[in-house]
Amino acid sequence: ASKLPLHVKDSLTERSMNFVNRYCTFQRNEPCALPAIVELIAGFLGQGPEDVALATAFNALKLFGLSQ
């Protein structure tokens, strides 16, 4: 985390960081890390986490053919 730009670090909420530090090992792809990952992506893109979550959900629907 020390190599992250300051604006990205600032985009992480305290709640996400506490949760990640407590439950996630990052030894594998863990669902518990998703909120922090969404916040990191949002920080890099300069968008809100809600926008990133919506975009990824929409992309998953398209990818798996669940939207028509």
C-alpha positions, 0 to 999 in steps of 0.5 A: 500500500505504500506505493499507491498514489495518495489520491488512491489511498485516500479513496479507501474507506476506513471500513474497507481497510479494517475489513480487509486487514482483518479477514482477507489474506490476498493469498487467493482471489477472495470475495471479501476483498471486492469492496477494497478492490472496487475502491482502489479501481475507483481511486485510480479512475477518479470515479465513485465506487458505485460507478465502478461497481455498476460498470463491472456488474453490467460487463459481467451481464454482457460477458455471460449473456445474461442481458438482452 
